[in-house]
Amino acid sequence: MSKKIAEPTSAPRERAFLVGVELYNDKNMVPVEESLNELVLLADTAGLDVMGRVTQNLDKPNPGTYIGSGKVEEVKALVEDTLADVVIFDNELSPRHQRELELKFGNAVRVIDRTALILDIFAQHAHTREGILQVELAQYEYQLPRLTRAWTHLGRQSGGATGRTGGVGGVGLRGPGETQLEVDRREIKKRISSIKKDLEDVRAHRMRYRDQRKRSQIPVVALVGYTNAGKSTLLNQLAKSKVFVADKLFATLDPTTRRINLPGNHQVLLTDTVGFIQKLPTQLIAAFRATLEEIADADLLIHVVDINHSNVLSQTRAVYDALNNIGADQIPVVTALNKIDLVNDHSTVGQILENFGSSCVISAKTGEGLNDLLIKVERQLYDTYIPIRVRLPYQQGQLLSLFYDQGQVEKVVHERGGVSISGNLPIRLLARYRPFMNISNEEADRE
């Protein structure tokens, strides 16, 4: 009788302890408990088990340890009681804060912040060359000020979700940067410069591709929303595609574009890209510029909102803040209030709808309301005109002709080097004219 071969076992998940700080003078901060609830989900996505949490209210961060000395001792005791491997701060820590806290908690406990955790998740989920480059750049930008202090623990290797080959716990983050833990400051700067050059090539390629799409005159509609709101599920339903979907934060990083038909037989290109989140690290916004330009260059946005989430309005504010940061706040929006199939109390739906303009209720999972959504998209693109004023160089004669052909011209002024034209255009053509929309007040008055 042959012996049964034992099944391989996965490495045990590391234990995490969470710390949140609410600053009295920060009027824009999300309530600390709400933010920590989200941090629990982020930790789970990174492969960590959360053993507990503490919070503190402060006028300003402690210059040495961020939290007060008494709270440091409290956290240390709780970490020892729960056998936690890593302490995660919901607020961004300076290199000094991390160094001092690790000295207080002991060398066996690693200290990271929300930014490091998100970077680690991005490193796990980046699969394309572009995505890997973008994450690598963000990692190095985050690591650089910490390496300049010559921390002795940077080279430490350990197993588990936050330490595997230099995971977030050792600040050398999992992914493309993990083999560079011992590199010096000059080499890291050289690598950053090289990555930026590669990403500029990616950006140039994307710009050429977008120019081709504009010439085809097929409108581009971008799906935006909070992470895990259901954007990829919606893309799969509308395009009959099989984009990866998971009930995790940041399951999708790389942009995906599919062609779909609208009810009136018009076609649009539907693009899905990375979701947003509160306190999105600035390193990621900068590194993902080429990807996020797919949103900023769209003709219309579909804002996918998880209507069943307890903090739906806070998530909405975070999305609009992110759109403002990438220059996409002027693009027309249709709001898709998703996951209606999970709502138990439908009396709250009307109250939520009052907070949005052009919107409809859908379920990307079951398909409920999707035809209404497409009708709204088509009306916005083909039946809605918006006022616009642009200055077109004379070599952009095809855009001038298109304005006369498709738009409603109100005023034209021929000037040295170009034509200033104002009137109304269909929303679907807005992206083609956006590069020429910056006219100063003095120039506008002269017109």
ZAMARGU-4260 file (C-alpha; in steps of 0.2 Angstrom, whole numbers, plus 5000, padded with zeros to 4 digits):
<rodrens>
0) 5000/5000/5000 | 5008/5016/4994 | 5009/5031/5006 | 4999/5046/5003 | 5010/5061/4998
5) 5007/5076/5009 | 5000/5091/5001 | 5011/5107/5001 | 5006/5120/5014 | 5007/5138/5011
10) 5017/5150/5022 | 5007/5156/5037 | 5001/5174/5036 | 5010/5187/5046 | 5001/5196/5060
15) 4998/5215/5059 | 4993/5228/5072 | 4986/5244/5066 | 4988/5262/5072 | 4977/5277/5067
20) 4979/5295/5072 | 4966/5309/5070 | 4974/5326/5069 | 4962/5340/5076 | 4968/5353/5063
25) 4965/5342/5048 | 4948/5346/5042 | 4949/5335/5027 | 4954/5319/5036 | 4942/5304/5035
30) 4936/5299/5052 | 4950/5288/5059 | 4939/5272/5062 | 4933/5273/5044 | 4950/5274/5038
35) 4956/5260/5049 | 4942/5249/5042 | 4949/5252/5025 | 4967/5248/5031 | 4960/5231/5037
40) 4955/5227/5019 | 4972/5233/5013 | 4981/5222/5025 | 4971/5207/5020 | 4974/5210/5002
45) 4993/5211/5006 | 4991/5194/5015 | 4991/5200/5033 | 4980/5195/5048 | 4975/5210/5058
50) 4977/5206/5077 | 4971/5223/5084 | 4970/5242/5082 | 4972/5258/5092 | 4969/5276/5089
55) 4975/5292/5096 | 4969/5310/5094 | 4983/5323/5092 | 4985/5342/5089 | 5001/5337/5079
60) 5012/5322/5076 | 5026/5319/5089 | 5042/5324/5080 | 5051/5308/5085 | 5038/5294/5086
65) 5022/5302/5078 | 5011/5295/5092 | 5014/5301/5110 | 5026/5291/5122 | 5012/5284/5132
70) 5004/5277/5116 | 5020/5270/5110 | 5021/5260/5126 | 5003/5254/5125 | 5006/5249/5107
75) 5022/5239/5112 | 5012/5230/5125 | 4998/5225/5113 | 5010/5220/5100 | 5019/5208/5112
80) 5002/5201/5118 | 4996/5198/5100 | 5013/5192/5094 | 5011/5204/5079 | 5025/5204/5066
85) 5022/5221/5059 | 5014/5238/5065 | 5005/5247/5051 | 5002/5266/5053 | 4987/5273/5044
90) 4996/5289/5042 | 5012/5292/5032 | 5028/5291/5042 | 5044/5300/5040 | 5060/5290/5039
95) 5064/5296/5057 | 5047/5291/5063 | 5050/5273/5056 | 5067/5272/5063 | 5063/5278/5081
100) 5047/5267/5082 | 5057/5251/5077 | 5069/5255/5090 | 5055/5257/5103 | 5046/5241/5098
105) 5062/5230/5096 | 5071/5223/5080 | 5059/5209/5079 | 5044/5220/5074 | 5044/5230/5058
110) 5035/5247/5056 | 5027/5252/5040 | 5014/5265/5034 | 4999/5265/5023 | 5009/5271/5008
115) 5021/5256/5010 | 5007/5244/5011 | 4998/5251/4996 | 5015/5250/4986 | 5017/5232/4991
120) 4999/5228/4985 | 5003/5236/4968 | 5019/5226/4967 | 5009/5210/4969 | 4996/5215/4956
125) 5007/5222/4942 | 5009/5210/4928 | 5013/5220/4912 | 5030/5228/4908 | 5022/5245/4910
130) 5014/5241/4927 | 5030/5234/4933 | 5040/5249/4928 | 5027/5261/4936 | 5027/5251/4953
135) 5046/5250/4953 | 5047/5269/4951 | 5035/5272/4965 | 5045/5260/4976 | 5062/5268/4973
140) 5055/5286/4975 | 5048/5280/4992 | 5064/5270/4997 | 5076/5284/4992 | 5075/5296/5008
145) 5075/5280/5019 | 5091/5273/5011 | 5100/5290/5013 | 5099/5287/5032 | 5108/5271/5030
150) 5096/5260/5040 | 5104/5244/5045 | 5088/5234/5044 | 5085/5237/5025 | 5094/5221/5020
155) 5085/5210/5032 | 5076/5196/5023 | 5061/5186/5031 | 5047/5176/5026 | 5028/5181/5025
160) 5018/5193/5016 | 5027/5208/5022 | 5045/5201/5022 | 5046/5189/5008 | 5062/5193/4998
165) 5061/5211/5005 | 5043/5214/5007 | 5035/5230/5014 | 5041/5226/5032 | 5060/5229/5027
170) 5055/5244/5017 | 5063/5236/5002 | 5046/5232/4994 | 5041/5216/4985 | 5042/5216/4967
175) 5054/5224/4954 | 5064/5233/4968 | 5067/5218/4979 | 5084/5213/4972 | 5091/5231/4975
180) 5090/5232/4994 | 5109/5235/4996 | 5111/5247/4981 | 5118/5264/4986 | 5109/5281/4984
185) 5118/5285/4968 | 5113/5268/4960 | 5095/5271/4965 | 5095/5288/4957 | 5102/5281/4941
190) 5089/5267/4941 | 5075/5280/4944 | 5081/5290/4929 | 5082/5275/4918 | 5064/5270/4923
195) 5057/5288/4920 | 5065/5287/4903 | 5057/5270/4899 | 5040/5277/4905 | 5042/5292/4894
200) 5043/5280/4880 | 5027/5271/4886 | 5019/5288/4887 | 5024/5293/4870 | 5017/5276/4863
205) 5001/5279/4872 | 4999/5297/4865 | 5002/5290/4847 | 4989/5277/4851 | 4976/5290/4857
210) 4980/5300/4842 | 4975/5286/4831 | 4959/5283/4841 | 4954/5302/4839 | 4956/5300/4820
215) 4944/5286/4820 | 4932/5297/4829 | 4926/5284/4840 | 4922/5291/4857 | 4932/5285/4872
220) 4923/5282/4889 | 4933/5279/4904 | 4927/5269/4919 | 4933/5277/4935 | 4929/5274/4954
225) 4934/5269/4971 | 4944/5253/4971 | 4933/5237/4972 | 4918/5247/4966 | 4915/5235/4952
230) 4923/5243/4937 | 4930/5227/4930 | 4914/5218/4932 | 4905/5231/4923 | 4918/5231/4908
235) 4916/5212/4907 | 4897/5213/4906 | 4896/5227/4893 | 4910/5220/4882 | 4907/5201/4885
240) 4925/5200/4890 | 4935/5191/4904 | 4945/5204/4913 | 4952/5198/4929 | 4940/5201/4944
245) 4942/5198/4962 | 4934/5205/4978 | 4950/5213/4983 | 4956/5231/4983 | 4967/5235/4968
250) 4963/5219/4959 | 4966/5228/4942 | 4981/5239/4939 | 4984/5238/4920 | 4972/5248/4909
255) 4960/5238/4898 | 4951/5244/4883 | 4936/5236/4874 | 4925/5241/4860 | 4906/5241/4864
260) 4890/5245/4855 | 4877/5258/4861 | 4858/5256/4859 | 4858/5268/4845 | 4871/5257/4836
265) 4885/5270/4839 | 4902/5262/4845 | 4913/5268/4860 | 4929/5262/4867 | 4927/5258/4885
270) 4943/5259/4896 | 4945/5252/4913 | 4960/5257/4924 | 4966/5257/4942 | 4954/5262/4955
275) 4956/5276/4967 | 4957/5276/4986 | 4958/5289/5001 | 4976/5294/5004 | 4982/5288/4988
280) 5001/5289/4988 | 5008/5304/4978 | 5022/5292/4972 | 5009/5281/4963 | 5000/5296/4955
285) 5016/5302/4948 | 5022/5285/4943 | 5006/5280/4935 | 5005/5296/4925 | 5005/5287/4908
290) 4991/5276/4913 | 4980/5290/4922 | 4981/5300/4906 | 4970/5287/4898 | 4957/5294/4910
295) 4961/5313/4908 | 4960/5311/4889 | 4943/5302/4889 | 4927/5310/4881 | 4916/5304/4895
300) 4918/5296/4912 | 4907/5283/4920 | 4909/5285/4938 | 4906/5267/4946 | 4900/5269/4964
305) 4897/5255/4977 | 4879/5260/4982 | 4880/5247/4996 | 4895/5254/5005 | 4892/5262/5021
310) 4904/5277/5017 | 4898/5280/4999 | 4899/5299/4999 | 4917/5299/5007 | 4922/5287/4993
315) 4914/5298/4980 | 4924/5313/4987 | 4940/5304/4986 | 4937/5299/4968 | 4933/5317/4963
320) 4949/5323/4973 | 4959/5311/4962 | 4951/5316/4946 | 4956/5334/4950 | 4974/5329/4954
325) 4976/5321/4937 | 4967/5335/4927 | 4951/5326/4923 | 4939/5336/4934 | 4931/5345/4918
330) 4926/5329/4909 | 4907/5325/4909 | 4902/5311/4920 | 4888/5298/4921 | 4887/5290/4938
335) 4883/5271/4939 | 4877/5267/4956 | 4882/5249/4957 | 4878/5233/4967 | 4860/5237/4969
340) 4857/5218/4970 | 4866/5219/4987 | 4855/5233/4994 | 4842/5228/5008 | 4834/5244/5012
345) 4829/5252/4995 | 4822/5267/5003 | 4840/5274/5005 | 4843/5273/4986 | 4833/5289/4982
350) 4843/5299/4995 | 4859/5293/4988 | 4854/5298/4970 | 4851/5316/4976 | 4869/5318/4978
355) 4873/5315/4959 | 4868/5323/4943 | 4866/5311/4928 | 4865/5294/4936 | 4857/5277/4936
360) 4856/5262/4947 | 4864/5246/4941 | 4871/5229/4945 | 4886/5225/4935 | 4885/5207/4942
365) 4867/5203/4936 | 4865/5216/4922 | 4851/5226/4930 | 4850/5243/4923 | 4864/5242/4911
370) 4853/5247/4896 | 4848/5262/4905 | 4866/5266/4908 | 4871/5264/4890 | 4856/5275/4885
375) 4862/5289/4896 | 4880/5287/4889 | 4874/5289/4871 | 4863/5304/4875 | 4878/5312/4883
380) 4890/5309/4869 | 4878/5312/4854 | 4864/5323/4860 | 4873/5334/4873 | 4882/5350/4867
385) 4894/5359/4879 | 4900/5377/4877 | 4918/5378/4872 | 4931/5391/4867 | 4948/5386/4859
390) 4962/5393/4849 | 4967/5382/4834 | 4984/5384/4826 | 4982/5387/4807 | 4989/5369/4804
395) 4974/5362/4813 | 4963/5366/4799 | 4954/5349/4800 | 4949/5353/4818 | 4942/5370/4812
400) 4932/5361/4798 | 4926/5348/4811 | 4920/5362/4822 | 4909/5369/4808 | 4903/5352/4803
405) 4898/5345/4819 | 4897/5360/4831 | 4888/5376/4833 | 4899/5390/4829 | 4895/5407/4838
410) 4911/5417/4835 | 4927/5416/4825 | 4942/5428/4826 | 4957/5426/4815 | 4973/5431/4823
415) 4992/5429/4821 | 4996/5411/4822 | 4979/5404/4823 | 4960/5405/4825 | 4950/5408/4841
420) 4933/5400/4840 | 4919/5399/4852 | 4902/5389/4851 | 4895/5372/4856 | 4902/5355/4853
425) 4896/5337/4855 | 4904/5330/4871 | 4911/5316/4861 | 4923/5328/4852 | 4929/5337/4868
430) 4945/5327/4870 | 4951/5332/4852 | 4950/5350/4857 | 4956/5350/4875 | 4974/5353/4871
435) 4969/5370/4863 | 4957/5376/4877 | 4969/5386/4887 | 4965/5404/4883 | 4970/5417/4896
440) 4957/5430/4902 | 4966/5444/4893 | 4964/5434/4876 | 4946/5430/4880 | 4942/5448/4883
445) 4951/5453/4866 | 4940/5441/4857
</rodrens>
